[in-house]
């Protein structure tokens, strides 16, 4: 496995932990990792939220800006 695979696994785990915490609190939640260029990421996240008709919650990690 590459270092990139390790980072992706950590990201998936973080998203799943948040989804699990929200579900335990009675909040219907779905986790998804979205990839985009640095300049397009906000637009991509908002477009995906619109497609799903949901309110987005965005998580950041230390290794991401």
C-alpha positions as CSV (number, residue, x, y, z in Angstrom):
1,X,0.0,0.0,0.0
2,X,1.1,3.5,-0.8
3,X,1.1,6.5,1.6
4,X,-1.8,7.8,-0.4
5,X,-3.8,4.7,0.2
6,X,-3.1,5.1,4.0
7,X,-4.3,8.7,3.9
8,X,-7.4,7.6,2.0
9,X,-8.1,4.9,4.6
10,X,-7.7,7.4,7.5
11,X,-10.1,9.8,5.7
12,X,-12.7,7.1,5.2
13,X,-12.4,6.1,8.8
14,X,-12.8,9.7,10.0
15,X,-15.9,10.2,7.8
16,X,-17.4,6.9,9.0
17,X,-16.8,7.8,12.7
18,X,-18.6,11.1,12.2
19,X,-21.5,9.4,10.4
20,X,-21.7,6.8,13.3
21,X,-21.7,9.6,15.9
22,X,-24.5,11.5,14.1
23,X,-26.5,8.3,13.7
24,X,-26.1,7.5,17.4
25,X,-27.5,11.0,18.2
26,X,-30.5,10.3,16.0
27,X,-29.4,12.3,13.0
28,X,-29.8,10.7,9.6
29,X,-26.3,10.9,8.0
30,X,-24.4,9.8,4.9
31,X,-20.7,10.1,4.5
32,X,-18.9,10.7,1.2
33,X,-15.4,11.8,0.2
34,X,-15.3,14.2,-2.7
35,X,-12.2,14.9,-4.8
36,X,-11.6,18.1,-6.7
37,X,-8.9,20.7,-7.4
38,X,-8.1,23.1,-4.7
39,X,-9.9,25.9,-6.5
40,X,-13.1,23.8,-7.3
41,X,-13.6,22.0,-4.1
42,X,-16.2,24.3,-2.6
43,X,-18.3,24.3,-5.8
44,X,-18.0,20.5,-6.0
45,X,-19.1,20.0,-2.4
46,X,-22.1,22.4,-2.8
47,X,-23.1,20.8,-6.1
48,X,-23.1,17.3,-4.6
49,X,-25.1,18.5,-1.6
50,X,-27.6,20.1,-4.1
51,X,-27.8,16.8,-6.0
52,X,-28.5,14.9,-2.8
53,X,-30.8,17.6,-1.4
54,X,-28.9,17.6,1.9
55,X,-27.2,20.0,4.2
56,X,-23.4,19.5,3.9
57,X,-21.0,19.1,6.8
58,X,-17.4,19.5,5.7
59,X,-14.5,17.9,7.6
60,X,-10.9,18.9,7.2
61,X,-7.7,17.1,8.1
62,X,-4.3,18.5,9.1
63,X,-2.8,17.2,5.8
64,X,-5.4,19.1,3.7
65,X,-5.6,22.9,3.4
